[in-house]
Amino acid sequence: MESIATRTNPDYGFTLGTNEKLSEQMGCRVDVLDFSSTVTGTHKIIKAQAALERCTHANTSYIAITSGNYGLALKSVAEKLRRKVHIVIGRTREGIKTILEGDFTDVHFIEDLQEYNPSGPYDHPSISPQNTHTTSPNLSVSSTTDHLVESFRAKYGRAANGLTNITTHRDIEHHDKWHSELKNHPIYRVTDVWRGEPYNNVFIPTGSGELLCDLVAQKMGRQPNIYGICPQGHPFIRGMDHTEFDDNVPASRMDKLVTPTAITIEDHFDLDKYWYKNVHFLEASEGDSEIADRVAENADLNSESSGAAACTIAVPSFREKHGLEFKPSDLILVVNTGNGEQYLQTA
């Protein structure tokens, strides 16, 4: 099947094109949906734009927990839209505080907010040193989000600048009927570059499942098999939803894929049964990830380990483990979610 020339999204700069090196390695055409060319290096810029555009009340500020990439995206969009954003990080990420701070972004430490939490202490996996998980199995991620807002109001609610009006991604989803809108208006709008390419296998790095669900909802071409690539012990691998991150989820070099957000894959979309049965989750070991990094580098992809997870399909032992076989007539899409760490490096 003939290669396609690179297509670029005019709004965010992400690209779709045939990767000749991956195609040669796989023996069939492999296209890459590549988010590394966005202004902040990852797909998170699109989610940040969608969230702040829906934060419509002028006296309302947006607040989010982040380990880095989403915070970087929020800073960029906040400056563009001139909207106030509060970014919450852990002290283990103190080195990026000055990078995330700006005219429209304030950065807070989650440990400081914990002291003001009226519902008791809580933890969040993304703030730990190597994403070592300390979240209580009995505490859902949505509750963590609620606690974050409660704690923020408790500490800053008396301030004169109206910090009592706080919204989160989860609040927007539920109160502005985000779910019902997204099936027809996905966050990660790729249809302008997609143009009906008849992929039969799609491979996506998967943490919360947002991006995977989003692409499923856009109903690509010939209704392909869609594979979410997850680290070892990920809840999706264990047949659970991602609010059930707990001590059974080990730290991973694919660190962005073991940091839950506030929604479940079942909640995110009202997917019809035909599409949902074509979604599969594949477990990648740390060794698979190390090789995938080298594959991505050799294919001239700009990725951190999380972003390169879908390149595991070029690892023979990974394909054998999961019974994956491809024919020369197959058309594969690999999603590279990018590399935000290049912008978060501190001196």
C-alpha positions as CSV (number, residue, x, y, z in Angstrom):
1,M,0.0,0.0,0.0
2,E,1.4,3.4,-1.0
3,S,2.8,5.7,1.7
4,I,1.1,9.0,2.5
5,A,2.8,12.3,2.7
6,T,2.8,13.9,6.2
7,R,-0.4,15.8,7.0
8,T,-0.4,18.5,9.7
9,N,-3.2,19.6,12.0
10,P,-3.6,23.4,11.5
11,D,-4.6,24.2,15.0
12,Y,-2.2,22.2,17.1
13,G,0.6,21.1,14.7
14,F,0.4,17.3,15.3
15,T,1.0,15.2,12.3
16,L,0.0,12.0,10.5
17,G,2.3,10.3,8.0
18,T,4.0,7.0,6.9
19,N,7.1,6.1,8.9
20,E,9.3,4.4,6.4
21,K,11.7,2.9,9.0
22,L,8.8,1.3,11.0
23,S,7.2,0.1,7.8
24,E,10.4,-1.6,6.8
25,Q,10.8,-3.2,10.2
26,M,7.2,-4.4,10.3
27,G,6.9,-5.5,6.7
28,C,3.7,-3.5,6.1
29,R,2.8,0.2,6.0
30,V,3.0,1.9,9.4
31,D,1.7,5.4,9.8
32,V,2.4,7.5,12.9
33,L,0.0,9.9,14.5
34,D,2.6,12.1,16.2
35,F,1.9,14.7,18.9
36,S,5.5,15.6,19.6
37,S,5.3,18.5,17.2
38,T,2.7,20.4,19.3
39,V,3.9,23.6,21.0
40,T,4.4,21.8,24.4
41,G,5.5,18.5,22.9
42,T,2.5,16.2,23.8
43,H,-1.2,15.6,23.1
44,K,-2.0,17.2,26.5
45,I,-2.2,20.7,24.9
46,I,-5.4,19.7,23.2
47,K,-7.1,18.5,26.4
48,A,-5.9,21.8,28.1
49,Q,-7.5,23.9,25.4
50,A,-10.8,21.9,25.6
51,A,-10.9,22.3,29.3
52,L,-10.2,26.0,29.5
53,E,-12.5,26.8,26.7
54,R,-15.3,25.2,28.7
55,C,-14.4,27.1,31.8
56,T,-16.7,29.9,30.7
57,H,-17.3,31.9,33.9
58,A,-15.0,34.8,34.1
59,N,-14.6,34.6,37.9
60,T,-13.8,30.9,37.9
61,S,-10.3,29.5,38.0
62,Y,-9.2,26.0,36.8
63,I,-7.2,23.7,39.1
64,A,-5.4,20.5,38.1
65,I,-3.0,18.0,39.6
66,T,-0.1,17.2,37.3
67,S,3.3,15.6,37.2
68,G,4.4,18.0,34.4
69,N,3.1,17.5,30.9
70,Y,-0.5,18.7,31.5
71,G,0.7,21.6,33.6
72,L,3.0,22.7,30.8
73,A,0.0,22.5,28.4
74,L,-2.2,24.4,30.8
75,K,0.3,27.2,31.1
76,S,0.5,27.6,27.4
77,V,-3.3,27.7,26.9
78,A,-3.8,29.9,30.0
79,E,-1.5,32.5,28.4
80,K,-3.3,32.2,25.1
81,L,-6.8,32.5,26.6
82,R,-5.7,34.8,29.5
83,R,-7.4,32.5,32.0
84,K,-6.3,31.9,35.5
85,V,-5.0,28.4,36.2
86,H,-3.8,26.8,39.5
87,I,-1.4,23.9,39.0
88,V,-0.8,21.4,41.8
89,I,2.4,19.4,41.9
90,G,4.3,17.3,44.5
91,R,7.4,18.5,46.2
92,T,9.2,15.7,44.4
93,R,8.7,17.8,41.3
94,E,9.8,21.0,42.9
95,G,12.4,21.5,40.2
96,I,9.7,22.3,37.5
97,K,7.8,24.8,39.7
98,T,9.5,27.9,38.1
99,I,9.0,26.4,34.6
100,L,5.2,26.1,35.2
101,E,4.8,29.5,36.9
102,G,3.7,32.4,34.8
103,D,1.4,35.5,34.6
104,F,-1.7,33.3,34.4
105,T,-0.5,30.2,36.4
106,D,0.1,29.8,40.1
107,V,1.8,26.6,41.3
108,H,1.0,24.9,44.6
109,F,2.4,21.9,46.4
110,I,-0.1,19.2,47.2
111,E,1.6,18.6,50.5
112,D,0.6,22.1,51.6
113,L,-3.0,21.5,50.7
114,Q,-3.1,18.3,52.5
115,E,-2.8,20.2,55.8
116,Y,-6.1,21.9,55.0
117,N,-8.0,18.9,53.7
118,P,-11.3,18.7,55.7
119,S,-11.8,15.1,54.6
120,G,-8.5,13.7,55.9
121,P,-5.2,13.1,54.2
122,Y,-4.9,11.8,50.6
123,D,-2.1,11.1,48.2
124,H,-1.9,11.1,44.4
125,P,0.4,8.8,42.4
126,S,1.7,11.4,40.1
127,I,3.4,13.3,42.9
128,S,5.6,10.4,44.2
129,P,9.3,10.1,43.4
130,Q,9.1,7.5,40.6
131,N,5.3,7.2,40.6
132,T,5.4,4.8,43.6
133,H,1.8,4.5,44.4
134,T,0.6,5.5,47.8
135,T,-3.1,6.1,46.9
136,S,-5.4,4.2,49.2
137,P,-7.3,1.5,47.4
138,N,-10.4,2.7,49.1
139,L,-10.1,6.3,47.8
140,S,-11.3,6.8,44.2
141,V,-9.5,9.3,42.0
142,S,-12.7,11.4,41.7
143,S,-12.7,11.7,45.5
144,T,-9.1,12.8,45.3
145,T,-10.2,15.6,42.9
146,D,-13.0,16.6,45.3
147,H,-10.5,16.7,48.2
148,L,-8.1,18.8,46.1
149,V,-10.8,21.4,45.6
150,E,-12.0,21.3,49.3
151,S,-8.4,21.7,50.4
152,F,-7.7,24.6,48.1
153,R,-10.8,26.4,49.2
154,A,-9.9,25.8,52.9
155,K,-6.5,27.3,52.5
156,Y,-7.2,30.2,50.0
157,G,-11.0,30.8,50.4
158,R,-10.6,34.0,52.3
159,A,-8.3,35.5,49.7
160,A,-9.6,38.7,48.1
161,N,-9.1,37.4,44.5
162,G,-12.1,35.1,44.4
163,L,-10.3,31.7,44.7
164,T,-13.4,30.1,46.1
165,N,-14.6,29.7,42.5
166,I,-12.6,26.7,41.4
167,T,-13.4,24.1,38.7
168,T,-11.7,20.9,37.6
169,H,-11.8,18.7,34.6
170,R,-14.1,16.4,36.4
171,D,-16.5,19.2,37.3
172,I,-16.6,20.4,33.7
173,E,-17.3,16.8,32.5
174,H,-20.2,16.3,34.9
175,H,-21.8,19.7,35.2
176,D,-21.5,20.8,31.6
177,K,-22.5,17.4,30.2
178,W,-19.1,16.8,28.8
179,H,-19.7,13.1,28.3
180,S,-22.7,13.5,26.0
181,E,-20.9,16.1,23.9
182,L,-17.7,14.2,23.4
183,K,-19.1,11.4,21.4
184,N,-19.8,13.8,18.6
185,H,-17.1,16.3,19.5
186,P,-14.0,14.4,20.6
187,I,-11.2,16.3,22.4
188,Y,-8.4,15.0,20.3
189,R,-9.8,16.0,16.9
190,V,-7.7,14.1,14.4
191,T,-10.3,13.7,11.6
192,D,-8.7,16.5,9.5
193,V,-5.5,14.5,9.2
194,W,-7.2,11.1,9.3
195,R,-9.3,11.4,6.1
196,G,-10.6,7.9,6.2
197,E,-7.4,5.9,6.1
198,P,-8.4,2.2,6.3
199,Y,-6.4,1.2,9.3
200,N,-7.0,-2.4,10.6
201,N,-4.8,-2.2,13.7
202,V,-4.2,0.9,15.9
203,F,-1.8,1.0,18.8
204,I,-2.1,3.7,21.5
205,P,-0.2,4.3,24.8
206,T,-2.8,4.0,27.4
207,G,-3.0,5.5,30.9
208,S,-6.4,6.8,31.8
209,G,-7.8,5.7,28.5
210,E,-8.9,9.2,27.4
211,L,-7.0,9.3,24.1
212,L,-8.0,5.7,23.3
213,C,-11.7,6.4,23.9
214,D,-11.4,9.6,21.9
215,L,-10.0,7.9,18.8
216,V,-12.5,5.0,19.1
217,A,-15.3,7.6,19.1
218,Q,-14.2,9.0,15.8
219,K,-14.9,5.7,14.1
220,M,-12.0,5.2,11.8
221,G,-12.3,3.7,8.4
222,R,-12.8,0.0,8.4
223,Q,-13.5,-0.4,12.2
224,P,-10.0,-1.5,13.2
225,N,-8.8,-3.4,16.2
226,I,-7.6,-0.8,18.7
227,Y,-4.9,-1.8,21.2
228,G,-4.1,0.1,24.4
229,I,-0.5,-0.5,25.4
230,C,-0.3,-0.4,29.2
231,P,2.5,-1.0,31.8
232,Q,2.6,-4.1,34.0
233,G,-0.2,-4.3,36.6
234,H,-2.3,-1.5,35.0
235,P,-6.0,-1.8,36.1
236,F,-7.1,-2.2,32.5
237,I,-4.9,-5.3,32.2
238,R,-6.5,-6.7,35.4
239,G,-10.0,-6.1,34.1
240,M,-10.6,-3.1,36.3
241,D,-11.2,0.6,35.6
242,H,-8.5,3.1,36.1
243,T,-9.9,4.5,39.4
244,E,-8.5,1.4,40.9
245,F,-4.9,2.3,40.8
246,D,-3.4,0.9,44.0
247,D,-0.3,-0.7,45.4
248,N,-0.5,-3.5,42.9
249,V,0.4,-1.0,40.1
250,P,4.2,-0.8,40.2
251,A,6.3,2.2,39.3
252,S,7.1,2.2,35.6
253,R,9.6,3.9,33.2
254,M,6.3,4.6,31.3
255,D,5.4,6.9,34.2
256,K,2.7,9.0,32.5
257,L,0.7,5.8,32.0
258,V,0.4,5.0,35.7
259,T,-1.0,8.4,36.7
260,P,-4.8,8.2,36.9
261,T,-7.2,11.1,36.2
262,A,-10.8,11.6,37.2
263,I,-12.8,9.5,34.7
264,T,-13.2,5.8,33.9
265,I,-13.0,4.3,30.5
266,E,-16.6,3.1,30.8
267,D,-17.7,6.6,31.9
268,H,-15.8,8.6,29.2
269,F,-17.9,7.5,26.3
270,D,-21.2,5.8,25.7
271,L,-19.4,3.5,23.2
272,D,-21.7,1.1,21.3
273,K,-21.0,-2.5,21.8
274,Y,-19.5,-3.2,18.4
275,W,-16.8,-0.7,18.9
276,Y,-16.0,-1.6,22.5
277,K,-15.5,-5.2,21.7
278,N,-12.7,-4.2,19.3
279,V,-10.7,-2.5,22.0
280,H,-8.0,-4.7,23.6
281,F,-5.4,-4.0,26.3
282,L,-1.8,-5.3,26.0
283,E,0.7,-5.4,28.9
284,A,4.2,-4.1,28.1
285,S,7.1,-5.1,30.4
286,E,9.8,-2.7,31.4
287,G,12.1,-4.6,29.1
288,D,9.6,-4.1,26.2
289,S,9.6,-0.4,27.0
290,E,13.4,-0.1,26.9
291,I,13.5,-1.7,23.4
292,A,10.5,0.4,22.3
293,D,12.5,3.6,23.2
294,R,15.3,2.4,20.9
295,V,12.8,1.6,18.2
296,A,11.3,5.1,18.4
297,E,14.7,6.7,18.3
298,N,15.7,4.7,15.3
299,A,12.5,5.7,13.6
300,D,13.3,9.4,14.3
301,L,10.4,9.8,16.7
302,N,10.7,12.3,19.5
303,S,9.2,10.4,22.5
304,E,9.6,9.9,26.2
305,S,9.1,6.3,27.3
306,S,5.3,6.8,27.9
307,G,4.9,8.3,24.4
308,A,6.8,5.5,22.8
309,A,4.8,2.7,24.3
310,A,3.1,1.8,21.1
311,C,6.4,1.1,19.4
312,T,6.5,-2.1,21.4
313,I,4.7,-3.7,18.3
314,A,8.2,-3.6,16.7
315,V,9.6,-5.8,19.5
316,P,9.4,-9.5,18.3
317,S,9.1,-10.9,21.8
318,F,6.2,-8.5,22.5
319,R,4.4,-9.6,19.4
320,E,5.0,-13.3,20.1
321,K,3.8,-12.9,23.7
322,H,0.5,-11.4,22.6
323,G,0.0,-13.5,19.4
324,L,0.3,-10.5,17.1
325,E,0.9,-11.3,13.4
326,F,0.8,-8.9,10.5
327,K,0.6,-9.3,6.7
328,P,2.1,-7.1,4.0
329,S,-1.4,-5.9,3.2
330,D,-2.0,-4.6,6.8
331,L,-2.2,-0.9,7.5
332,I,-1.1,-0.1,11.0
333,L,-1.4,3.2,13.0
334,V,1.0,3.9,15.8
335,V,0.3,6.8,18.2
336,N,3.2,8.7,19.6
337,T,1.9,10.9,22.4
338,G,5.2,12.9,22.4
339,N,7.8,14.2,24.7
340,G,7.0,16.9,27.3
341,E,10.1,16.3,29.4
342,Q,12.3,18.1,26.9
343,Y,10.5,21.3,28.0
344,L,10.6,20.4,31.7
345,Q,14.3,20.0,32.1
346,T,15.9,22.1,34.9
347,A,19.4,23.3,35.1
